[in-house]
């Protein structure tokens, strides 16, 4: 068995034996667009372009990883190379297509909580904490899978606004408690 090397989200791994690499592909730990290399290859190639690994890709990745090829008649569409007649998704083959990146879970939530938290007394403190927590989760996902997730700007905005919410509403609460104490002392 050959030893393989791969790049997932900018991180290099290897050497990895072929059976373990195929298992990573089946588990979607290694995606269709992630690069692999082994001795005898001229250059790094996406998993979808490597015979022996591409067949381990889940069908959703094969279809998602590829825009419509030009068929011999010059019209849109194509048939996946090596596809069996009647194979689901075989006619949706799109070589060279890169699926759009997804917003990281929590990126939008953190930004919305941070914005709304600026304007609602008392609840703003809780929303600020939620914004900070969800922002950190989103930023972590983006760092782990930059090939899959985007939304770093929204997550950062949520983090900053969450910190502002927590500081502002904490100071506001302390001020209100101080005012109430001063009024009750009179």
CORMO-V865223 format. One record per helix or strand of 2 or more residues. SS is the DSSP state (H for helix, E for strand). FROM is the first residue (numbers start at 1). TO is the last residue. If there is no record, write none. Layout:
ss = {SS;SS}
from = {FROM;FROM}
to = {TO;TO}
This chain:
ss = {E;E;H;E;E;H;H;H;H;E;H;H;E;H}
from = {3;11;18;35;45;47;54;59;90;102;107;123;149;152}
to = {8;17;26;38;46;49;56;64;92;103;117;144;150;185}
